[in-house]
Amino acid sequence: MKRWSMVLAVAAMSVGCQDGKREDRITRAQVRKTGPATMEVIPSAGQLPYCMLYTVSEKGVIRQLTLTRENRSIRCDANKPVANTSFRVPTQEGKVKVYIFFSDERIPAGPVAQQLYDLRGQDRISAMDLRLPGRVFVETMDFAPEEGTAEITGAVVGTHGEVTDSGSGAAPDQDLGATVLGDGGTTAAQPAAADEGT
C-alpha cells in the first residue's frame, strides 16, 4: 500500500512540474500612458462587466477615479478606456499602484474604499482580501507620473481679431478623482464617469 501512495505522489508532482513552465498570469487590464502624468486604463476582453478604479500613491494618498453620482461601479467595455477618459496623476505624490476592481454586479464604492484604506500597507491586494458581494477580480498595475513641459494652448482671439489673452500655457485640468478619507468616504468632487448600467 505504501508503494502505491508513493507512486501516486511522485506522479502527481511530475504532472504539476511539466518542464518547469509556469502558467502565465491573466492580464485583466493594462495602463496606457497618454502623457507625462496621464493614463488610460483599458480592460481586456472577457472581463466582468462592471469596474471601479482606484490609485494608491507612494505617499499613501488613495484616490477613487470612477466617481459617479450613485458612488457605485460603472460599466467597463473591453478594449476601451475606463469611463472613456484619461486620468491625471499628481506628480508630487510619486508612483501609484492602480487597482481596478471587476465585478459581476454594480457594487457600492464606499465599502471598497474603506477596505482599500485598511489594506493600504499590503504589497498585493487580491479579491480574497475583500468582503464584497458577487464575483470580484482585482488587477494591480503600476504607473509613474513624470514632470512634463507645459503645453502651449495658443491665445484667445476677440471679436475684432485682437488677442485678448496670451494663453495660460497649460492644458485644462483633467479629473483627478476623489481623495478617499479614513472612514471610506470621499472628498467632494464632480463625477469622473457617467452613470451607466442598471
SVG drawing of the C-alpha trace seen along z (x, -y; Angstrom):
<svg xmlns="http://www.w3.org/2000/svg" viewBox="-31 -95 43 97">
<polyline fill="none" stroke="black" stroke-width="0.4" points="0.0,0.0 2.9,-2.4 4.3,-1.8 1.1,-2.8 0.8,-6.0 4.4,-6.8 3.9,-6.2 0.8,-8.4 2.6,-11.2 5.6,-11.1 3.2,-11.0 1.2,-14.0 4.3,-16.0 5.7,-15.3 2.4,-16.2 2.5,-19.6 6.1,-20.3 6.0,-20.0 9.3,-21.3 9.4,-23.9 6.9,-26.1 4.6,-28.4 1.2,-29.3 1.1,-32.9 -1.0,-35.2 -4.1,-36.5 -3.8,-40.2 -7.3,-41.7 -6.4,-45.3 -3.5,-47.5 -2.4,-51.0 -1.7,-53.1 0.4,-56.3 -1.2,-59.2 1.0,-62.0 3.8,-62.6 1.3,-62.3 -1.9,-61.0 -3.0,-57.5 -5.9,-55.4 -6.9,-52.1 -8.1,-49.6 -9.9,-46.3 -9.0,-43.2 -11.7,-41.1 -13.6,-38.6 -13.7,-40.6 -16.7,-41.0 -18.9,-43.9 -18.5,-46.4 -15.4,-48.0 -14.1,-50.6 -10.7,-52.3 -8.5,-53.5 -4.9,-54.7 -2.7,-54.5 0.3,-56.7 3.7,-56.2 2.7,-58.9 -0.4,-57.0 -3.0,-59.1 -5.9,-56.9 -8.0,-58.3 -11.2,-56.9 -11.1,-57.7 -14.5,-56.3 -16.7,-58.5 -20.4,-58.6 -23.5,-60.2 -24.5,-56.8 -21.0,-56.1 -21.1,-52.6 -19.1,-50.7 -19.5,-51.6 -19.9,-49.6 -16.5,-48.9 -16.3,-47.8 -13.4,-45.6 -10.6,-47.3 -12.0,-50.8 -10.6,-53.2 -12.5,-53.1 -15.0,-55.9 -13.8,-56.8 -11.3,-59.2 -7.7,-59.6 -6.8,-60.3 -4.1,-62.7 -1.9,-61.5 -0.3,-64.3 3.4,-64.1 4.1,-65.3 2.5,-62.1 5.0,-59.9 4.4,-56.5 1.0,-54.9 -0.5,-51.5 -3.6,-51.3 -6.3,-49.0 -9.1,-48.0 -12.0,-46.0 -14.0,-44.0 -17.4,-42.7 -20.5,-40.9 -22.8,-43.5 -22.7,-47.2 -21.1,-47.3 -21.0,-50.4 -17.7,-52.2 -17.8,-53.1 -17.0,-49.6 -14.3,-49.1 -12.7,-52.4 -12.8,-51.6 -11.2,-48.1 -8.6,-49.5 -7.7,-52.1 -7.5,-49.3 -5.2,-47.2 -3.1,-50.1 0.1,-48.7 -0.1,-45.4 2.1,-45.0 -0.6,-43.0 -4.3,-43.0 -6.5,-40.2 -10.2,-39.6 -9.8,-37.2 -8.7,-40.1 -12.0,-42.0 -15.6,-41.4 -17.6,-42.2 -20.8,-40.8 -20.9,-38.6 -17.8,-37.7 -14.9,-40.2 -11.5,-40.2 -8.7,-42.7 -5.9,-43.8 -3.0,-45.8 -0.8,-47.9 1.9,-50.5 2.1,-54.0 4.9,-56.6 3.9,-60.1 6.6,-62.4 7.0,-66.1 6.1,-67.4 6.5,-70.6 3.6,-73.0 1.5,-72.6 1.0,-75.7 -2.6,-76.3 -2.4,-79.5 -4.1,-82.8 -7.8,-83.8 -8.8,-86.0 -11.5,-88.6 -14.4,-89.5 -12.3,-92.1 -9.3,-89.8 -7.2,-91.1 -5.5,-88.9 -7.3,-89.2 -5.4,-86.6 -1.9,-85.3 -3.0,-81.8 -2.2,-80.1 0.4,-77.8 -1.2,-74.8 -3.9,-72.3 -7.2,-72.5 -7.2,-70.4 -8.4,-66.8 -10.2,-64.9 -8.0,-63.8 -10.7,-61.7 -11.8,-62.0 -9.5,-61.5 -10.6,-58.7 -10.9,-59.6 -10.1,-57.3 -13.8,-56.5 -14.2,-55.3 -16.0,-58.4 -14.6,-60.7 -14.0,-64.4 -16.5,-66.4 -15.6,-66.2 -17.5,-66.2 -18.2,-62.7 -15.5,-61.4 -17.8,-59.0 -21.3,-58.9 -23.7,-56.6 -24.2,-53.6 -25.7,-50.2 -28.7,-49.1"/>
</svg>
